[in-house]
């Protein structure tokens, strides 16, 4: 469900923000979910993402890949043979880390850090009833174009 909201509001959302945002929301909502009840901090320590956001974050930055790249190559994630500016899972594994640690766990910590530094609540940070206020409502579609009307296809009548 988180990805549906993200996709509705953004265009080319960085993969760390997309996946980390879903993990951060998972931990934020954990206390409300009967399936996996937990506190936000317990979720970050032992449950969220790939079995513990904080341990995986620390593992990522202990790897040679994490030390060298941080979040720099987390904008894109490989899809088949196309990697954009990202690296393949094999490259990450060869340098001592897992792709999930980068996209899901480091992304979730980066978002939690940004929310903390903003001085806002998670609800204020992510959304607002006011257009242009809150992270998702402030996203401007790529190229400034709106998405309310699909572009005309060539040859269409």
Secondary structure, 3 states (H helix, E strand, C coil): CHHHHHHHHCCCCCHHHHHHHHHHHHHHHHHHCCCCCCCHHHHHHHHHHHHCHHHHHHHHHHCHHHHHHCCCCCCCCCECCECCCCCCHHHHHHCCCCHHHHHHHHHHHHHHHHHHHHCCCHHHHHCCCCCCCCCHHHCCCHHHCCCCCCCCCCCCC
